[in-house]
Each structure stands twice: as C-alpha cells, then as structure tokens.
Amino acid sequence: MKQKGPPMIAKIIEFCARNKFAVFLLMALAIIWGLWALKHTPLDALPDLSDTQVIIYTEWTGRSPDLVEDQITYPIASTLLAAPKVQAVRGFSYLGSSFIYVIFEEGTDIY
C-alpha cells in the first residue's frame, strides 16, 4: 500500500512549526494540569498489600497441642469457614495456645 503525500509525523511537525502559540498554550496547559494532578493525587508511601485477615489467638495454659487442636482450634476454624466472604481459614496449635488466621476476599470490610 502506497502512501499519498507526506507521512503523518511530517504533518504534525509542520503544524507545530506554523502554530507556535497553540503549541505553547497546549504545553502550558499540560504543565498546569500535571502540577494540579501532582498536588491533588493521594499517595501512600507504604500501601497495604496484605490480605484482609483476622487473627484469633487462644490460650489454654499447660495443655498439649493435640488437646488444644481438638478442643479449641478445630471447632473455631470449622465454624469460621461458614462466615461470609471467607477465602481461607488456617489454624496452628502449640503447647497451651493456638492461632487461627481467617483470610477474607479482597475488599471485604471486616469492621
């Protein structure tokens, strides 16, 4: 396919050379708009990239991890699986204590 006339970039350069005031005005508007956007765009230095989660800590002093798992961790974790917008539930049992991590879907307001 043959192109008729000068290429598009040549036309743009020619237009800018002929209309210097319009180019100057557009550049000034672009700079003003950029400065306005720089001032009004909210920035977060340390954005929150973690999952929306709740951590439940339980303590049953002096009990074995198996007993803590059977009596505390498993019942709480299995009940929380039915909560709305729950993505995952993870439970960890230790000597006399346990942690249950409940991870929710993105954008869930846990409050």
N, C-alpha and C positions, 0 to 999 in steps of 0.2 A: 504494500500500500504506500503510494507516494504522497508526501505531504505537500500541500499547496501553500505557498507563502512562507514567511519566516517562522521558526519554531516558537512555541508558547513562551519560553523564557526570554527570548529576544523581544517579544511584545511587552512583557512585563517590565523589562529593563528600560525599554523605550518610553513606556507610560510614566515610569518613575522619574526619568530624566526630564520629561516635559512638565510634569506636575510636582515640582519640588515642594510647594507649600502643602499640598494634600498629603504627601508622604511625611512631611514634618509634623503635620497635625495628627495623622494616624499614629505616628511613633510617640508623640506626646501623650495621646490618649491611652496608648498601650502601657506606657510607663506609669501614668497616674493610676490606671486600673490595677496594675501589678503592685504598686505601693499600697493601694487600698486593700487588696486581697491579702497582702503580707501582714497588714495590721489587724484585719478582721477575721482571719482564718485561725480557728483554735488549734493549738499544737499541744501535744502531750509528750513530754520528754521521755517518759518511760511508759509506753502504752501497755495495758493489761493484756497479755497474750495467753493467759492461763485459762483453763476450762472453768466454767461456773460450777463450783463444788461446795459441799458442806462436809466438814469432818466432825465425826462424832467420837468422842473419847469416853470410854467407860473404865471404871476401876473396881476390881473385886480383889482386895489385898490377900495375898497368900494362896491364891487358887492356881491350879495348874493350867497351862494353855489349852489343854483338851476340854477341861471343865468350863473355862471362860468361853471357848468356841461354842460348845453345845448349849450353854445356858444363857449367854448374852449375845455374842456376835452373830450367830446364825439366825436366831429369831428376829433380831433388829434388821439385819440385812435382807432377809426374805420378805419382811413386811414393807421395807422401803422400796423394793422392786416394783410394788404396785402404785407408787406415788406418780403423779402426772409429770410428764416430760423428763423422766429419769432415763439417762443414757446408759449408765453403768453403776454398779454397786460393788465395792471391794472391801472385804473385811480382813483384818490382821489381828491375830490373838497372840498375846505374850503372857508371861508369868504375872498374873494378877491384874492385867489390863488388856484393852483392845482398842483398835481404831477401825472405824467404818467410814470409808470415803464414798460419798454419793455424788456422782458427776451428772449434771443436767445438760439438756440440749442447749445449743448456742442461743443466746438472747433471753434465757429464762430469768425472770426476776425472782430471786429466792426470798425476798422480803415480803 
